[in-house]
Amino acid sequence: MNGISRRAVVLVSGGLDSATILAIARRSGFELNALSFDYGQRHRFELEAAQRVCAAAHVARHITVPLDLRAFGGSALTDNIAVPKDRSEFEMSDGIPITYVPARNTIFLSVALGWAEVLGAMDLFIGVNAVDYSGYPDCRPEFISAFETMANLATKASVESAARWTIHAPLVSLSKAEIIRLGLEMGVDYALTHSCYDPDSQGKSCGHCDSCQLRLKGFADAGLVDPAPYCD
């Protein structure tokens, strides 16, 4: 595909996966429409990172939607629940952790679907990953496939025309190291990103939560040093 030929809505959290997915959508020739959520997460550093990542990618639009999931709670990211630290790989793969935000990707993709229909964009990009992840059920390929099926049943755009929705999740079967190498090939600056669940007041990553450990392992496996600032 040469040049900009169609629009896409890309979910951008500010983490390394979403920065990579944004670069993939750009390389594929899409006009980039980025969507982030201020959902009551523990800190705002990831939203600041999302702004940096989108600016670097020269997106056509970047919208941050306020959506207060703290009203529901039920997660260490949206409630007064301690973030687990220093868990082993076995512990991280054993069940769904308390950092899971109930139905978050379902909610986010549903909002993205609504904006995409207004834009006439039949392509959505999401940086879910089912290899180096913390056991979230809404990061699996089965979920992505099911949501795509639902989208093609539930919208005017698909019911009244021959257009079909496509949910792109090209990172789903990649390791963190593979994602990082792919992003660097496309010029992603991972120093702009933020992944920590529990940073300090200056935005330095804790280095001990599941997200930090998976990120650090990904850079180490890729033979690289993580450019993110850490507390220790």
C-alpha positions in Angstrom: 0.0 0.0 0.0 1.5 3.3 -1.0 0.6 6.5 0.8 -2.5 7.2 2.9 -5.5 5.2 1.5 -7.9 4.7 4.4 -8.5 5.6 8.0 -8.0 3.5 11.1 -8.7 4.0 14.8 -5.8 3.0 17.0 -6.1 2.4 20.7 -3.1 4.2 22.3 -2.4 3.7 26.1 1.1 5.1 26.2 2.7 1.8 26.7 5.3 0.1 24.4 2.7 -2.3 22.8 0.4 0.5 21.7 3.3 2.6 20.5 4.3 -0.3 18.3 0.8 -0.9 17.0 0.6 2.8 16.1 3.8 2.4 14.0 2.4 -0.7 12.3 -0.8 1.1 11.3 1.3 4.0 10.0 3.6 1.7 8.0 0.5 0.0 6.6 -0.6 3.3 5.1 -3.5 4.2 7.3 -4.5 7.7 8.3 -4.0 7.5 12.1 -6.9 8.4 14.5 -5.7 7.7 18.0 -7.9 7.0 20.9 -6.9 7.0 24.6 -8.9 6.8 27.8 -8.8 8.7 31.0 -10.5 5.9 32.9 -9.5 6.7 36.5 -6.3 4.8 36.3 -3.9 5.1 39.3 -1.8 7.8 37.6 -1.8 10.1 34.6 1.7 9.3 33.4 0.5 6.9 30.8 -1.8 9.5 29.4 1.1 11.9 29.1 3.1 9.1 27.4 0.1 8.6 25.0 0.3 12.3 24.0 4.0 12.0 23.4 3.7 8.8 21.3 0.9 10.3 19.2 2.8 13.5 18.6 5.8 11.6 17.4 3.7 9.5 15.1 2.0 12.7 13.6 -1.5 11.3 14.0 -4.3 13.0 12.2 -6.4 13.1 15.4 -5.9 12.1 19.0 -8.9 12.0 21.3 -8.8 11.2 25.1 -12.2 10.0 26.3 -13.0 10.5 30.0 -14.5 7.3 31.3 -14.5 6.9 35.1 -14.1 3.2 35.8 -13.2 4.0 39.4 -16.9 4.2 39.9 -16.9 0.4 39.6 -13.5 -0.3 41.1 -12.6 -4.0 41.3 -9.0 -3.6 40.1 -5.7 -2.5 41.6 -5.6 0.0 38.7 -8.9 1.6 39.5 -9.4 1.0 43.3 -7.6 1.3 46.6 -6.0 -2.2 46.1 -2.2 -2.8 46.3 -0.5 -3.5 43.1 1.3 -6.9 43.3 5.0 -6.7 43.2 8.0 -9.1 42.5 5.9 -12.0 41.3 7.6 -14.9 39.6 6.8 -15.9 36.0 4.8 -18.8 37.4 2.7 -16.5 39.7 2.1 -14.1 36.8 0.8 -17.0 34.6 -1.3 -18.5 37.4 -4.8 -17.0 37.1 -6.1 -13.5 36.3 -4.3 -10.9 38.5 -6.0 -8.1 40.5 -4.6 -5.6 38.0 -7.2 -6.8 35.5 -9.7 -4.0 34.9 -13.1 -5.7 34.4 -14.1 -5.8 30.7 -11.6 -2.9 29.9 -10.7 -4.0 26.3 -14.4 -4.7 25.5 -15.3 -1.2 26.7 -12.4 0.4 24.9 -13.0 -1.4 21.6 -16.7 -0.6 21.8 -16.0 3.1 22.1 -13.4 2.9 19.3 -16.0 1.1 17.2 -18.4 4.0 17.6 -15.8 6.6 16.7 -14.6 4.5 13.7 -18.2 4.3 12.4 -18.5 8.1 12.4 -15.1 8.4 10.7 -15.9 5.8 8.1 -12.9 3.8 9.3 -13.5 0.1 9.1 -10.1 -0.8 10.7 -9.3 -0.8 14.4 -5.9 -1.5 15.8 -5.2 -2.8 19.3 -1.9 -3.8 20.9 -3.1 -6.9 22.8 -0.6 -9.7 23.4 -1.2 -13.3 24.5 2.4 -14.4 25.0 4.3 -12.1 27.5 1.3 -10.8 29.3 -0.4 -11.0 32.8 -3.2 -13.5 32.0 -5.9 -11.0 31.0 -8.7 -12.8 29.2 -9.3 -9.8 26.9 -5.8 -10.1 25.4 -6.5 -13.4 23.7 -7.0 -14.0 19.9 -10.4 -15.6 20.7 -11.6 -12.4 22.2 -10.4 -10.3 19.2 -12.1 -12.7 16.8 -15.4 -12.6 18.8 -15.4 -8.8 19.0 -14.8 -8.6 15.2 -17.8 -10.9 14.6 -19.9 -8.8 17.0 -18.9 -5.5 15.3 -20.0 -6.9 11.9 -23.4 -7.7 13.4 -24.0 -4.6 15.4 -23.3 -1.6 13.3 -25.1 0.3 10.5 -21.9 0.4 8.5 -21.7 -3.3 8.2 -25.4 -4.1 8.0 -26.3 -1.6 5.3 -23.2 -1.9 3.1 -20.7 -4.5 2.0 -18.0 -3.0 4.3 -16.6 -5.3 6.9 -14.9 -4.4 10.2 -11.3 -5.7 10.8 -9.8 -5.7 14.3 -6.0 -5.7 13.8 -4.0 -7.3 16.6 -0.7 -8.2 15.0 1.2 -8.4 18.3 -1.0 -11.0 19.8 1.4 -13.9 19.2 4.7 -12.0 19.6 7.0 -12.0 22.7 7.9 -8.7 24.3 11.4 -9.0 22.8 9.9 -9.5 19.3 7.6 -6.6 19.8 10.5 -4.3 20.8 12.7 -5.4 17.9 9.8 -4.8 15.5 9.2 -1.4 16.9 12.8 -0.3 16.7 12.9 -1.4 13.0 10.0 1.1 12.5 11.7 3.9 14.5 9.6 3.7 17.6 11.2 5.7 20.5 10.4 3.6 23.6 11.8 6.4 25.8 8.4 8.1 25.1 6.4 5.3 26.5 5.3 4.3 30.0 4.3 0.9 31.3 4.5 0.9 35.1 1.3 0.2 37.1 2.7 2.0 40.2 5.2 4.7 39.4 6.5 7.3 41.9 5.4 10.9 42.0 7.9 11.9 39.3 6.7 9.1 37.0 9.7 6.8 37.5 8.7 3.1 37.0 8.8 0.9 40.1 10.5 -2.0 38.4 8.6 -4.5 40.5 5.0 -4.7 39.2 4.1 -7.3 36.6 4.1 -4.8 33.8 7.6 -3.5 34.7 9.0 -7.0 35.0 7.6 -8.1 31.6 8.9 -4.9 30.0 12.4 -5.3 31.5 12.6 -8.9 30.5 11.6 -8.0 27.0 14.4 -5.5 26.6 16.9 -7.9 28.2 15.8 -10.8 25.9 16.3 -8.4 23.0 19.8 -7.6 24.2 18.9 -4.0 25.0 18.5 -1.6 27.9 15.1 -0.2 28.7 15.2 3.6 28.2 12.5 4.2 30.7 13.5 5.8 34.1 13.2 3.5 37.1 13.2 4.2 40.8 16.0 1.7 41.5 
